[in-house]
C-alpha cells in the first residue's frame, strides 16, 4: 500500500505523513526500510519514545493537540508541529526552540469540520494572532502553512467543501501575511479515507495511518 500511495502522490509532489500513533517502533521501522521518512504522532510521550528508538533521519511531525507544558520534550528534535491553535502555544514553542538554537516549522490548525470535537482556530483568531506584536517578536518559529481535519462523514460533497474552505484560508493568509515568504506553502489535509479528494483540492501533505498500518 505504501508504494501505491507514493505513486498516487508523486505527480503532485504531495508529502506523505505516515501516522504511526499506537503502533510500535518495529512497524515504523518496516515502512522506514521501504523508504518512508516522514512520520506523524499524536501524543508527545509516544513521539519521544519512538524518536529515541528509531533512526535519526526520520522527520517527525506532531499532529495531535499539544499542551504547552509538553513542548519542551519535543523541541530538541521535532521537524514540524502541525497543530498550533493558539498564540500561547506558539510562544512556548518559540521559547523552547530558542533553548536548542532551533527554528521549528509550525502549521496553524483551523477548525473546518462541522463537528465540535476538533481543535483549531477560526479565521478571525488567526488574523489576531498574526497581527499581534508578540507574534512579530518570535525568532524561533516559522509558520509554513495550515492544517485542518474534515468532518468524519461519508458525504464527499461536505468533505470537499471543507477542504476548499481550508485552501481559501491558506490563500488569504498567504496574500495578507506571507506573500514574500516562499516557506509558507503547506496545506495539510486529507487522511486515509479522503486523501485523494484532499490532493484534488490542493493538499500538500496527507496524514495517512490506517491504510499503511491497518486498523488500530
VOBA-1610 file (N, C-alpha, C; in pm, whole numbers, padded with zeros to 5 digits, always signed):
BEGIN
Unk+00083-00122+00000Unk+00000+00000+00000Unk+00086+00127+00000Unk+00200+00121+00070Unk+00289+00237+00075Unk+00329+00280-00066Unk+00371+00183-00145Unk+00417+00213-00281Unk+00304+00268-00367Unk+00184+00214-00348Unk+00068+00262-00425Unk+00038+00408-00392Unk+00037+00441-00264Unk+00009+00579-00222Unk+00120+00673-00270Unk+00244+00628-00258Unk+00356+00711-00305Unk+00343+00741-00455Unk+00298+00641-00531Unk+00280+00660-00675Unk+00168+00758-00705Unk+00061+00753-00621Unk-00051+00847-00640Unk-00008+00990-00607Unk+00083+01005-00511Unk+00124+01139-00468Unk+00233+01198-00556Unk+00309+01112-00621Unk+00428+01157-00695Unk+00402+01271-00795Unk+00296+01263-00878Unk+00276+01370-00976Unk+00249+01507-00914Unk+00194+01508-00792Unk+00158+01635-00728Unk+00264+01681-00628Unk+00362+01595-00603Unk+00466+01622-00503Unk+00408+01642-00363Unk+00290+01587-00339Unk+00229+01592-00206Unk+00309+01502-00112Unk+00337+01553+00009Unk+00414+01474+00105Unk+00323+01375+00178Unk+00375+01256+00202Unk+00302+01154+00278Unk+00352+01154+00422Unk+00261+01187+00515Unk+00291+01176+00658Unk+00232+01043+00703Unk+00317+00948+00736Unk+00269+00817+00783Unk+00235+00829+00932Unk+00108+00816+00964Unk+00063+00837+01102Unk+00078+00707+01180Unk+00177+00706+01268Unk+00218+00582+01335Unk+00168+00571+01478Unk+00076+00657+01518Unk+00029+00656+01658Unk-00028+00519+01695Unk+00005+00477+01814Unk-00035+00348+01876Unk+00036+00227+01816Unk+00114+00246+01711Unk+00186+00133+01653Unk+00330+00131+01704Unk+00385+00013+01728Unk+00519+00003+01789Unk+00630+00046+01692Unk+00747+00077+01747Unk+00859+00119+01663Unk+00893+00019+01551Unk+00870-00109+01578Unk+00903-00210+01476Unk+00822-00188+01348Unk+00696-00148+01364Unk+00612-00123+01246Unk+00659+00002+01171Unk+00702+00102+01247Unk+00758+00223+01184Unk+00883+00185+01106Unk+00965+00101+01166Unk+01090+00059+01102Unk+01063-00013+00969Unk+00953-00091+00964Unk+00918-00160+00840Unk+00897-00061+00725Unk+00822+00046+00753Unk+00798+00147+00649Unk+00924+00228+00621Unk+01000+00253+00725Unk+01128+00323+00706Unk+01217+00245+00610Unk+01223+00115+00629Unk+01309+00031+00545Unk+01260+00026+00400Unk+01134+00066+00378Unk+01080+00072+00242Unk+01083+00215+00187Unk+01154+00303+00258Unk+01178+00436+00203Unk+01099+00550+00262Unk+01004+00521+00353Unk+00926+00630+00413Unk+01009+00702+00519Unk+01008+00836+00515Unk+01091+00913+00609Unk+01013+01009+00697Unk+00889+01040+00664Unk+00812+01136+00744Unk+00702+01062+00820Unk+00701+01078+00952Unk+00603+01010+01035Unk+00535+01111+01128Unk+00407+01087+01156Unk+00330+01175+01242Unk+00280+01105+01366Unk+00287+01173+01477Unk+00239+01119+01605Unk+00145+01218+01672Unk+00051+01165+01749Unk-00048+01249+01818Unk-00007+01286+01960Unk+00067+01196+02025Unk+00097+01215+02166Unk+00247+01234+02187Unk+00280+01329+02272Unk+00420+01365+02296Unk+00500+01247+02352Unk+00446+01179+02451Unk+00519+01069+02516Unk+00555+00960+02416Unk+00460+00928+02329Unk+00484+00825+02228Unk+00585+00874+02124Unk+00575+00999+02088Unk+00668+01057+01991Unk+00811+01052+02043Unk+00831+01092+02167Unk+00965+01092+02226Unk+01023+00951+02230Unk+00941+00854+02270Unk+00988+00715+02278Unk+01031+00663+02141Unk+00954+00695+02039Unk+00988+00648+01905Unk+01110+00722+01849Unk+01120+00849+01877Unk+01238+00923+01835Unk+01365+00858+01889Unk+01359+00819+02016Unk+01478+00760+02080Unk+01509+00621+02025Unk+01406+00549+01979Unk+01423+00410+01938Unk+01455+00393+01790Unk+01435+00497+01712Unk+01440+00482+01566Unk+01548+00570+01501Unk+01580+00546+01372Unk+01685+00622+01305Unk+01662+00774+01312Unk+01771+00846+01322Unk+01763+00990+01347Unk+01738+01073+01221Unk+01730+01007+01103Unk+01697+01087+00984Unk+01546+01086+00957Unk+01469+01032+01049Unk+01322+01041+01037Unk+01279+01185+01066Unk+01187+01234+00986Unk+01129+01368+01006Unk+00999+01350+01083Unk+00999+01392+01208Unk+00882+01372+01295Unk+00791+01493+01295Unk+00661+01468+01276Unk+00559+01572+01284Unk+00466+01544+01401Unk+00440+01644+01481Unk+00340+01632+01589Unk+00208+01680+01530Unk+00110+01591+01520Unk-00015+01625+01452Unk-00134+01632+01547Unk-00114+01594+01673Unk-00224+01597+01770Unk-00222+01723+01853Unk-00327+01741+01932Unk-00336+01857+02021Unk-00216+01860+02115Unk-00154+01976+02127Unk-00031+01989+02206Unk-00054+02085+02322Unk-00024+02036+02443Unk-00032+02121+02562Unk+00101+02195+02579Unk+00094+02318+02626Unk+00216+02399+02636Unk+00322+02334+02724Unk+00279+02264+02830Unk+00378+02205+02922Unk+00449+02083+02864Unk+00409+02040+02744Unk+00474+01923+02681Unk+00572+01964+02569Unk+00570+02091+02533Unk+00651+02136+02419Unk+00799+02108+02442Unk+00846+02125+02566Unk+00989+02111+02596Unk+01044+01974+02562Unk+00958+01872+02563Unk+01005+01735+02539Unk+01035+01708+02392Unk+00968+01780+02302Unk+00988+01754+02159Unk+01068+01865+02089Unk+01089+01977+02158Unk+01159+02091+02097Unk+01298+02058+02045Unk+01372+01964+02106Unk+01506+01937+02055Unk+01510+01873+01917Unk+01400+01809+01874Unk+01411+01730+01751Unk+01292+01739+01654Unk+01175+01781+01699Unk+01057+01774+01612Unk+01078+01861+01487Unk+01036+01808+01371Unk+01055+01881+01246Unk+00943+01981+01222Unk+00821+01942+01259Unk+00706+02029+01235Unk+00598+02002+01338Unk+00540+02108+01390Unk+00423+02097+01478Unk+00304+02146+01398Unk+00216+02051+01362Unk+00106+02083+01270Unk-00018+02137+01342Unk-00016+02134+01475Unk-00141+02158+01549Unk-00136+02284+01635Unk-00081+02394+01580Unk-00075+02519+01656Unk-00210+02588+01651Unk-00273+02601+01767Unk-00409+02656+01770Unk-00424+02773+01867Unk-00310+02831+01910Unk-00318+02949+01998Unk-00185+03023+01999Unk-00191+03151+02031Unk-00070+03233+02045Unk+00012+03184+02164Unk-00056+03143+02269Unk+00012+03093+02389Unk+00100+02972+02355Unk+00047+02880+02275Unk+00123+02762+02236Unk+00241+02801+02149Unk+00218+02891+02056Unk+00325+02934+01966Unk+00437+03002+02044Unk+00401+03079+02145Unk+00500+03146+02229Unk+00587+03045+02302Unk+00526+02938+02348Unk+00602+02835+02419Unk+00695+02758+02323Unk+00646+02732+02202Unk+00730+02666+02102Unk+00851+02753+02071Unk+00828+02883+02054Unk+00937+02978+02027Unk+01040+02977+02140Unk+00989+02978+02262Unk+01077+02980+02381Unk+01162+02854+02390Unk+01098+02739+02370Unk+01170+02611+02383Unk+01266+02589+02264Unk+01224+02631+02145Unk+01311+02617+02028Unk+01438+02701+02047Unk+01423+02820+02105Unk+01538+02908+02128Unk+01641+02843+02219Unk+01595+02765+02316Unk+01688+02698+02409Unk+01778+02599+02337Unk+01731+02550+02223Unk+01807+02449+02149Unk+01867+02507+02020Unk+01857+02640+02005Unk+01912+02704+01887Unk+01845+02659+01759Unk+01715+02631+01766Unk+01641+02580+01651Unk+01532+02676+01607Unk+01491+02663+01482Unk+01368+02726+01433Unk+01275+02611+01397Unk+01159+02606+01461Unk+01066+02494+01441Unk+00955+02536+01346Unk+00936+02456+01242Unk+00826+02480+01148Unk+00693+02448+01216Unk+00594+02533+01192Unk+00462+02515+01252Unk+00353+02539+01148Unk+00244+02466+01162Unk+00123+02492+01083Unk+00015+02544+01176Unk-00062+02639+01129Unk-00177+02686+01206Unk-00293+02591+01180Unk-00347+02536+01289Unk-00458+02442+01274Unk-00591+02518+01276Unk-00674+02490+01174Unk-00805+02554+01164Unk-00917+02455+01186Unk-01022+02504+01249Unk-01141+02423+01270Unk-01230+02436+01147Unk-01227+02334+01060Unk-01306+02340+00937Unk-01422+02242+00938Unk-01421+02149+01035Unk-01525+02046+01041Unk-01651+02099+01108Unk-01762+02031+01083Unk-01887+02067+01149Unk-01900+02000+01286Unk-01802+01917+01319Unk-01801+01852+01450Unk-01744+01948+01554Unk-01791+01935+01676Unk-01745+02024+01783Unk-01620+01971+01852Unk-01578+01850+01819Unk-01469+01786+01894Unk-01331+01827+01846Unk-01322+01889+01732Unk-01192+01921+01675Unk-01137+02053+01729Unk-01007+02056+01749Unk-00940+02179+01790Unk-00916+02266+01667Unk-00881+02391+01690Unk-00841+02475+01578Unk-00889+02618+01589Unk-00822+02703+01513Unk-00854+02845+01507Unk-00966+02870+01406Unk-01030+02986+01418Unk-01110+03034+01306Unk-01030+03148+01240Unk-01081+03199+01130Unk-01002+03298+01053Unk-00973+03424+01134Unk-01070+03470+01210Unk-01051+03592+01289Unk-00942+03572+01393Unk-00947+03458+01463Unk-00846+03430+01566Unk-00706+03423+01504Unk-00697+03365+01386Unk-00567+03355+01319Unk-00512+03493+01283Unk-00600+03580+01236Unk-00556+03713+01197Unk-00512+03796+01319Unk-00584+03780+01429Unk-00544+03848+01554Unk-00405+03799+01596Unk-00385+03668+01586Unk-00255+03609+01622Unk-00144+03667+01534Unk-00165+03665+01403Unk-00060+03705+01310Unk-00031+03855+01315Unk-00128+03933+01359Unk-00109+04078+01367Unk-00053+04123+01502Unk-00042+04029+01596Unk-00001+04067+01731Unk+00147+04102+01737Unk+00180+04193+01826Unk+00319+04232+01846Unk+00400+04114+01897Unk+00337+04030+01978Unk+00409+03914+02033Unk+00452+03820+01920Unk+00362+03792+01828Unk+00397+03704+01716Unk+00512+03764+01636Unk+00505+03894+01613Unk+00610+03960+01533Unk+00748+03948+01599Unk+00749+03927+01730Unk+00876+03921+01803Unk+00941+03782+01800Unk+00867+03681+01758Unk+00919+03544+01761Unk+01032+03526+01659Unk+01138+03459+01702Unk+01254+03434+01615Unk+01277+03286+01589Unk+01211+03199+01665Unk+01244+03057+01659Unk+01128+02968+01615Unk+01027+03030+01556Unk+00921+02952+01491Unk+00901+03007+01350Unk+00860+02918+01261Unk+00835+02959+01123Unk+00700+02899+01082Unk+00603+02985+01051Unk+00472+02937+01006Unk+00485+02900+00859Unk+00465+02772+00829Unk+00484+02725+00692Unk+00354+02687+00622Unk+00239+02704+00692Unk+00113+02672+00626Unk+00001+02647+00725Unk-00097+02571+00680Unk-00219+02547+00758Unk-00250+02397+00762Unk-00328+02360+00863Unk-00373+02221+00878Unk-00519+02220+00919Unk-00591+02118+00876Unk-00729+02103+00919Unk-00777+01960+00901Unk-00882+01926+00977Unk-00944+01794+00967Unk-01089+01808+00925Unk-01124+01738+00819Unk-01263+01742+00772Unk-01353+01661+00864Unk-01482+01684+00853Unk-01580+01607+00929Unk-01568+01459+00893Unk-01582+01373+00993Unk-01579+01228+00970Unk-01716+01185+00917Unk-01726+01183+00785Unk-01856+01155+00722Unk-01832+01092+00585Unk-01933+01021+00535Unk-01926+00964+00400Unk-01970+01065+00295Unk-02015+01182+00338Unk-02064+01284+00246Unk-01945+01353+00179Unk-01910+01307+00060Unk-01793+01359-00011Unk-01807+01507-00046Unk-01929+01550-00071Unk-01951+01691-00105Unk-01916+01780+00013Unk-01957+01737+00133Unk-01926+01814+00253Unk-01775+01818+00279Unk-01711+01703+00265Unk-01565+01696+00287Unk-01493+01786+00187Unk-01537+01780+00063Unk-01477+01864-00042Unk-01494+02012-00007Unk-01612+02047+00041Unk-01640+02186+00078Unk-01547+02232+00190Unk-01524+02144+00287Unk-01437+02180+00400Unk-01291+02192+00356Unk-01248+02105+00266Unk-01112+02116+00212Unk-01095+02247+00134Unk-01197+02282+00057Unk-01189+02407-00019Unk-01184+02528+00074Unk-01255+02518+00184Unk-01253+02624+00284Unk-01112+02643+00339Unk-01045+02531+00372Unk-00909+02542+00425Unk-00814+02599+00321Unk-00832+02558+00197Unk-00744+02613+00092Unk-00768+02764+00077Unk-00893+02807+00089Unk-00922+02951+00076Unk-00859+03029+00192Unk-00859+02969+00312Unk-00793+03032+00427Unk-00644+03046+00398Unk-00583+02937+00349Unk-00441+02940+00315Unk-00411+03054+00218Unk-00493+03066+00114Unk-00468+03167+00011Unk-00483+03309+00066Unk-00580+03329+00155Unk-00596+03462+00218Unk-00476+03497+00304Unk-00433+03401+00386Unk-00318+03427+00474Unk-00191+03450+00392Unk-00176+03372+00288Unk-00059+03388+00200Unk-00056+03530+00143Unk-00169+03576+00093Unk-00176+03708+00030Unk-00154+03820+00132Unk-00211+03803+00254Unk-00208+03913+00351Unk-00082+03917+00437Unk-00028+03800+00469Unk+00079+03796+00570Unk+00209+03730+00523Unk+00201+03646+00419Unk+00319+03567+00383Unk+00354+03577+00235Unk+00314+03685+00172Unk+00334+03698+00026Unk+00481+03687-00013Unk+00569+03732+00073Unk+00712+03733+00040Unk+00785+03609+00091Unk+00711+03517+00154Unk+00777+03403+00217Unk+00747+03273+00141Unk+00846+03224+00069Unk+00827+03101-00008Unk+00806+02980+00082Unk+00847+02991+00208Unk+00830+02878+00301Unk+00684+02856+00341Unk+00600+02957+00322Unk+00457+02941+00354Unk+00390+02875+00233Unk+00384+02741+00236Unk+00340+02667+00117Unk+00261+02541+00148Unk+00242+02508+00278Unk+00184+02378+00311Unk+00035+02386+00346Unk-00040+02293+00288Unk-00181+02273+00326Unk-00192+02127+00366Unk-00197+02102+00496Unk-00203+01964+00547Unk-00350+01926+00567Unk-00401+01847+00475Unk-00539+01798+00487Unk-00552+01667+00412Unk-00640+01582+00459Unk-00660+01452+00397Unk-00601+01340+00482Unk-00684+01236+00504Unk-00642+01120+00581Unk-00674+00994+00500Unk-00670+00878+00564Unk-00685+00752+00490Unk-00811+00747+00405Unk-00922+00801+00457Unk-01049+00789+00386Unk-01074+00895+00280Unk-00994+01002+00279Unk-01027+01112+00188Unk-00904+01180+00128Unk-00790+01112+00131Unk-00667+01180+00087Unk-00667+01212-00062Unk-00731+01129-00143Unk-00734+01158-00287Unk-00817+01284-00315Unk-00926+01300-00241Unk-01008+01420-00252Unk-00928+01542-00207Unk-00851+01525-00100Unk-00770+01635-00048Unk-00664+01679-00149Unk-00601+01581-00214Unk-00499+01613-00315Unk-00563+01693-00429Unk-00682+01650-00470Unk-00752+01721-00579Unk-00783+01865-00540Unk-00799+01890-00410Unk-00831+02025-00362Unk-00708+02104-00320Unk-00589+02050-00348Unk-00468+02129-00325Unk-00384+02093-00205Unk-00412+01981-00140Unk-00331+01941-00025Unk-00186+01922-00064Unk-00094+01964+00023Unk+00049+01940+00001Unk+00104+01836+00099Unk+00021+01799+00198Unk+00059+01696+00296Unk-00066+01615+00329Unk-00057+01483+00318Unk-00168+01398+00363Unk-00121+01314+00481Unk-00209+01294+00577Unk-00177+01223+00701Unk-00248+01087+00698Unk-00174+00984+00662Unk-00235+00853+00638Unk-00184+00751+00740Unk-00277+00691+00813Unk-00239+00590+00913Unk-00297+00453+00883Unk-00429+00443+00886Unk-00497+00313+00875Unk-00459+00237+00748Unk-00452+00305+00636Unk-00419+00238+00509Unk-00277+00180+00512Unk-00188+00241+00588Unk-00049+00196+00593Unk-00024+00093+00702Unk-00088+00114+00816Unk-00060+00030+00933Unk-00172-00067+00967Unk-00289-00051+00905Unk-00405-00131+00942Unk-00481-00066+01057Unk-00596-00121+01087Unk-00681-00065+01193Unk-00612-00077+01327Unk-00637+00022+01416Unk-00575+00019+01548Unk-00654-00073+01641
//
